[in-house]
Amino acid sequence: MTAIVTVIGKDHKGIIASVSGFMSGNEINILDISQTIMQDYFTMIMLVDLSDTALEIGELRAMLEELGSELKVKMSLTHQDVFDAMHRI
């Protein structure tokens, strides 16, 4: 099962380290990643593999929102099927 994780917020040190550490610590593999700084804003989108995590998707969403709050960024998780359906022409 794959999902899209987005991270957006004011840039500061430690965002990538914290997010990737969270993923690793919860057996979530980052398949692809793109990040950039737009003026003072950090933006990142990741394609992640949830196959090995013991977390349910709702629990994972809540944990990512909490991590985002700690990092002062907005984090969201969307199942890839939902993401694809939302962006189909």
C-alpha positions in Angstrom: 0.0 0.0 0.0 1.4 3.4 -1.0 0.5 6.9 0.1 1.5 10.5 -0.5 2.8 12.6 2.4 3.1 16.3 2.1 4.9 18.7 4.4 4.6 22.5 4.1 5.7 25.3 6.4 8.3 27.9 7.3 11.8 26.5 6.7 14.0 25.6 9.6 16.6 23.1 10.5 15.6 19.5 11.3 12.5 19.0 9.2 13.8 16.4 6.9 15.7 14.6 9.7 12.6 14.5 11.9 10.2 13.3 9.1 12.6 10.7 7.8 13.4 9.5 11.3 9.7 9.1 12.0 9.2 7.1 8.8 12.1 4.8 9.5 11.1 4.3 13.2 7.6 3.2 12.0 8.8 0.8 9.2 7.6 3.2 6.5 9.8 3.2 3.4 10.3 6.4 1.4 10.0 5.4 -2.2 10.4 8.8 -3.8 10.9 12.3 -2.4 10.9 15.9 -3.7 11.6 18.9 -1.6 12.2 22.6 -2.3 12.4 25.9 -0.6 10.0 28.6 -2.0 11.2 31.8 -0.5 11.0 31.0 3.2 8.7 28.0 2.9 9.8 24.4 2.9 7.7 22.1 0.7 8.1 18.3 0.5 6.1 15.5 -1.1 6.9 11.9 -0.5 5.6 8.6 -2.0 5.8 6.1 0.9 5.3 2.4 1.2 3.1 1.5 4.2 3.3 -2.3 3.7 5.5 -3.0 6.7 4.1 -0.6 9.3 2.0 -1.8 12.1 0.1 1.5 12.2 -3.5 1.8 10.9 -3.9 4.7 8.4 -6.0 6.8 10.8 -3.5 6.4 13.6 -0.7 7.3 11.2 -2.5 10.4 10.0 -3.0 11.5 13.6 0.7 10.9 14.4 1.8 12.9 11.3 -0.4 15.8 12.3 1.1 15.7 15.8 4.6 15.6 14.4 3.7 18.5 12.1 2.5 20.5 15.0 5.7 19.9 16.9 7.7 20.9 13.8 5.4 23.9 13.1 4.6 22.6 9.6 1.4 21.2 8.0 1.7 17.4 7.3 -0.9 15.3 5.5 -1.2 11.8 4.3 -3.3 10.7 1.4 -3.7 7.1 0.2 -2.3 6.9 -3.3 -5.5 5.6 -4.8 -7.4 8.6 -3.4 -4.7 11.0 -4.6 -4.8 9.5 -8.1 -8.6 9.7 -8.2 -8.6 13.3 -7.1 -6.1 14.3 -9.9 -7.6 12.3 -12.7 -8.8 14.4 -15.7 
